[in-house]
Amino acid sequence: MDSYTQYLIICPLLFLGGFVDSIAGGGGLITLPAYLLAGLPPHLALGTNKFSSAIGTSVSTARLALNGFIKLRPALICIVGAFIGSSIGSRLTLLISDEVFNKLLIIVLPIAAFYVMRNKGLSQDPNSYVDKTDNRTPLRIAVIAFFIGGYDGFYGPGAGTFLLLALTGWAMLDVRNAAGLTKAANLTSNIAALITFILSSNVDYQLGLAGAVCNFIGAYIGAGMVLTKANKIVKPLVIVVLTLLFIKIVMK
């Protein structure tokens, strides 16, 4: 596939990924398949997607931090756990052949999509959970960050949603604090995995930068839309992109 066609696939889909992520979360369910649909091998697609994601996540994380959404102590616990987990997960990914990874996608993608779409509205209700933390909370945060960071390094889509669900459901944080920690852990796991993929020469910087710009524009526009109306188009968008990817994988 020539580079011009790759940009025609990646730019609009990364725009949609940012749009979806700003509304309901789970934008990675579109952005990673976008690079795969553009013909990038799985490892190169993973690395390039991490490059794009790290840029966008850096902006949103900084914004939350400046507005006081991220508490230092639990954030440090999250960062350490996510960094270690993601470093291990991304190294494990490199041990798997492209053929095996494509087969794993057929199993993992629908599972991740199901949970993300099923819980996409969680972060929109700030009163959904009440903070019920105790002295076991730091350990729970560390365990959550490590395992979901490992998943993010190994594969990724839906990691932010899984983090938010675990931090509110098991660590018993309120949604405001959980959202801040989710961004901190997500950024850390992206960076840890990105380092691994850079060292193994699995990043296409030109495609990744173009994708990051389009992703940012999509997120900016999506953030300004009325959620109740925009949410109606999120699920169909994700389903269409995943269906195209399944067809591409099966036809190989």
C-alpha positions as CSV (number, residue, x, y, z in Angstrom):
1,M,0.0,0.0,0.0
2,D,1.5,3.4,-1.0
3,S,2.0,6.1,1.5
4,Y,-0.7,8.4,0.1
5,T,-3.3,5.7,0.6
6,Q,-2.1,5.1,4.1
7,Y,-2.6,8.8,5.0
8,L,-6.1,8.6,3.5
9,I,-7.0,5.8,5.8
10,I,-5.1,6.9,9.0
11,C,-6.0,10.6,9.1
12,P,-9.8,10.4,9.1
13,L,-9.8,7.3,11.3
14,L,-7.5,8.9,13.9
15,F,-9.7,12.0,13.8
16,L,-12.7,9.7,14.6
17,G,-10.7,8.0,17.3
18,G,-10.0,11.3,19.0
19,F,-13.7,12.3,18.6
20,V,-14.9,9.0,20.1
21,D,-12.4,9.1,22.9
22,S,-13.4,12.6,24.0
23,I,-17.1,11.6,24.1
24,A,-17.2,8.1,25.5
25,G,-13.6,6.7,25.8
26,G,-12.3,3.8,23.9
27,G,-10.7,5.7,21.0
28,G,-8.0,3.1,20.8
29,L,-10.6,0.7,19.4
30,I,-10.4,2.9,16.3
31,T,-6.8,4.2,16.2
32,L,-5.0,0.9,16.4
33,P,-7.2,-0.8,13.8
34,A,-6.6,2.3,11.6
35,Y,-2.8,1.6,11.4
36,L,-3.5,-2.1,10.8
37,L,-6.0,-1.3,8.0
38,A,-3.3,1.0,6.5
39,G,-1.1,-2.1,6.1
40,L,1.3,-1.6,8.9
41,P,2.6,-4.9,10.5
42,P,1.1,-5.5,14.0
43,H,4.3,-4.5,15.9
44,L,4.8,-1.4,13.8
45,A,1.1,-0.5,14.1
46,L,1.3,-0.9,17.9
47,G,4.4,1.3,18.2
48,T,3.1,4.0,15.9
49,N,-0.3,4.0,17.7
50,K,1.6,4.5,21.0
51,F,3.5,7.4,19.5
52,S,0.2,9.1,18.5
53,S,-1.5,8.3,21.8
54,A,1.3,9.5,23.9
55,I,1.1,13.0,22.3
56,G,-2.6,13.3,22.8
57,T,-2.6,11.8,26.3
58,S,0.2,14.2,27.4
59,V,-2.1,17.2,26.6
60,S,-5.2,15.8,28.4
61,T,-3.1,14.7,31.4
62,A,-1.4,18.1,31.8
63,R,-4.8,19.8,31.6
64,L,-6.2,17.6,34.4
65,A,-3.0,18.1,36.5
66,L,-3.2,21.9,36.2
67,N,-6.8,21.8,37.3
68,G,-6.0,19.8,40.5
69,F,-7.5,16.5,39.4
70,I,-4.4,14.4,40.0
71,K,-3.3,13.9,43.6
72,L,0.5,13.4,43.9
73,R,0.8,10.3,46.2
74,P,-1.7,8.0,44.5
75,A,-0.5,9.3,41.1
76,L,3.1,8.2,41.8
77,I,1.9,4.8,42.9
78,C,-0.1,4.6,39.6
79,I,2.9,5.8,37.5
80,V,5.3,3.2,39.0
81,G,2.9,0.3,38.6
82,A,1.9,1.3,35.1
83,F,5.5,1.8,33.9
84,I,6.6,-1.6,35.2
85,G,3.5,-3.4,33.8
86,S,3.6,-1.7,30.4
87,S,7.3,-2.3,30.0
88,I,6.7,-6.0,30.6
89,G,3.6,-6.1,28.4
90,S,5.3,-4.4,25.4
91,R,8.3,-6.7,25.6
92,L,6.0,-9.7,25.6
93,T,4.3,-8.4,22.5
94,L,7.6,-8.3,20.6
95,L,8.0,-12.1,21.3
96,I,4.8,-12.9,19.4
97,S,4.9,-13.3,15.6
98,D,2.7,-11.1,13.4
99,E,0.6,-14.2,12.4
100,V,-0.1,-15.1,16.0
101,F,-0.9,-11.5,16.9
102,N,-3.4,-11.2,14.2
103,K,-5.2,-14.3,15.6
104,L,-5.1,-12.7,19.0
105,L,-6.8,-9.6,17.7
106,I,-9.8,-11.6,16.6
107,I,-10.3,-12.7,20.3
108,V,-9.2,-9.6,22.1
109,L,-10.9,-6.8,20.0
110,P,-14.5,-7.9,20.5
111,I,-14.0,-8.4,24.2
112,A,-12.4,-5.0,24.7
113,A,-15.1,-3.4,22.5
114,F,-17.9,-5.0,24.5
115,Y,-16.7,-3.7,27.9
116,V,-15.8,-0.2,26.6
117,M,-19.2,0.3,24.8
118,R,-21.1,-1.3,27.8
119,N,-19.5,1.2,30.3
120,K,-18.9,4.2,28.1
121,G,-21.0,6.5,30.2
122,L,-19.3,5.9,33.5
123,S,-17.2,9.0,33.6
124,Q,-20.0,11.3,32.6
125,D,-21.7,11.1,36.0
126,P,-19.5,12.6,38.8
127,N,-21.9,11.3,41.4
128,S,-21.7,7.6,40.3
129,Y,-19.3,6.7,43.1
130,V,-18.4,8.0,46.5
131,D,-14.8,7.9,47.7
132,K,-14.6,5.0,50.1
133,T,-10.8,4.6,50.3
134,D,-9.0,2.9,53.2
135,N,-5.5,1.8,54.1
136,R,-5.5,-0.9,51.4
137,T,-6.3,1.6,48.7
138,P,-2.6,2.3,47.7
139,L,-1.9,-1.4,47.2
140,R,-5.0,-1.8,45.1
141,I,-4.1,1.1,43.0
142,A,-0.6,-0.4,42.5
143,V,-2.0,-3.8,41.5
144,I,-4.6,-2.2,39.1
145,A,-1.9,0.1,37.5
146,F,0.5,-2.9,37.0
147,F,-1.9,-5.3,35.4
148,I,-3.9,-2.8,33.2
149,G,-0.6,-1.1,32.4
150,G,0.6,-4.6,31.2
151,Y,-2.4,-4.9,29.0
152,D,-1.9,-1.4,27.7
153,G,1.7,-2.2,26.8
154,F,0.8,-5.6,25.2
155,Y,-2.2,-4.4,23.3
156,G,-4.0,-1.3,24.6
157,P,-7.5,-0.4,23.3
158,G,-9.9,0.1,26.2
159,A,-7.2,0.4,28.9
160,G,-8.4,3.8,30.0
161,T,-12.0,2.4,30.5
162,F,-10.7,-0.6,32.3
163,L,-8.6,1.6,34.6
164,L,-11.5,3.8,35.4
165,L,-13.8,0.8,36.2
166,A,-11.2,-0.8,38.4
167,L,-10.2,2.3,40.3
168,T,-13.9,3.2,41.1
169,G,-15.0,-0.4,41.5
170,W,-12.2,-2.1,43.4
171,A,-10.0,0.8,44.8
172,M,-13.3,2.6,45.6
173,L,-12.1,6.0,44.4
174,D,-14.7,8.6,43.4
175,V,-14.9,9.3,39.6
176,R,-13.1,12.6,39.8
177,N,-10.0,11.2,41.4
178,A,-10.1,8.0,39.4
179,A,-10.3,10.0,36.1
180,G,-7.1,11.9,37.1
181,L,-5.2,8.7,38.0
182,T,-6.5,7.0,34.8
183,K,-4.8,9.7,32.7
184,A,-1.6,9.6,34.7
185,A,-1.4,5.8,34.4
186,N,-2.4,5.8,30.7
187,L,0.2,8.4,29.8
188,T,2.9,6.4,31.7
189,S,2.0,3.1,30.1
190,N,2.0,4.8,26.7
191,I,5.5,6.2,27.3
192,A,6.9,2.9,28.7
193,A,5.6,0.9,25.7
194,L,6.7,3.6,23.3
195,I,10.3,3.4,24.6
196,T,10.2,-0.3,24.0
197,F,8.9,0.1,20.5
198,I,11.4,2.9,19.7
199,L,14.3,0.7,20.8
200,S,13.0,-2.1,18.6
201,S,12.5,0.3,15.6
202,N,8.8,-0.2,15.5
203,V,7.5,3.4,15.1
204,D,6.6,5.1,11.9
205,Y,7.1,8.7,13.0
206,Q,5.7,10.4,9.9
207,L,2.4,8.4,10.0
208,G,2.3,8.7,13.8
209,L,2.7,12.5,13.8
210,A,0.0,12.9,11.1
211,G,-2.2,10.6,13.1
212,A,-1.6,12.5,16.4
213,V,-2.6,15.9,14.8
214,C,-5.8,14.4,13.4
215,N,-6.5,12.7,16.7
216,F,-6.1,15.9,18.6
217,I,-8.4,17.8,16.2
218,G,-11.1,15.1,16.6
219,A,-10.8,15.2,20.4
220,Y,-11.1,19.0,20.4
221,I,-14.2,18.9,18.3
222,G,-15.8,16.0,20.1
223,A,-15.2,17.7,23.5
224,G,-17.4,20.5,22.4
225,M,-20.4,18.5,21.3
226,V,-23.6,17.7,23.2
227,L,-22.9,14.3,24.8
228,T,-26.4,12.9,24.5
229,K,-26.5,13.4,20.8
230,A,-22.9,12.5,20.0
231,N,-23.1,9.3,21.9
232,K,-25.6,7.9,19.4
233,I,-22.9,7.7,16.7
234,V,-20.0,6.3,18.8
235,K,-21.1,2.7,18.9
236,P,-21.8,2.4,15.1
237,L,-18.4,4.0,14.3
238,V,-16.5,1.5,16.4
239,I,-18.4,-1.4,15.0
240,V,-17.8,-0.4,11.4
241,V,-14.0,0.0,11.9
242,L,-13.7,-3.3,13.8
243,T,-15.7,-5.1,11.1
244,L,-13.4,-3.7,8.4
245,L,-10.4,-4.9,10.4
246,F,-11.8,-8.4,10.9
247,I,-12.5,-8.7,7.2
248,K,-8.9,-7.6,6.4
249,I,-7.4,-10.1,8.9
250,V,-9.6,-13.0,7.7
251,M,-8.9,-12.3,4.0
252,K,-5.1,-12.5,4.6
